[in-house]
């Protein structure tokens, strides 16, 4: 996880900004999973970033109840396709 965050900093991908006043901040947490095969050997280590739903305010942060999950592979794929096809992402 720290290696991924260091890459974001090194590539100047994001920067910290001040939180706007009178806003609710949705917390996040990392979920770590060790994928194992049928013999119990660790095959792959997985990590994902999950929003903490209990800090959300209904009607402001969401209309329906859900748990958004961002998989790093999906984000990288989306960014690669957007760059290749010259899409604008917001």
Secondary structure, DSSP 8 states (H G I E B T S, - for coil): -HHHHHHHHHTT--------TT-----EEEEEEEEE-TTS-EEEEEEEEEE-GGG--BTTTBSS----EE-HHHHHHHHHHHHHHT----
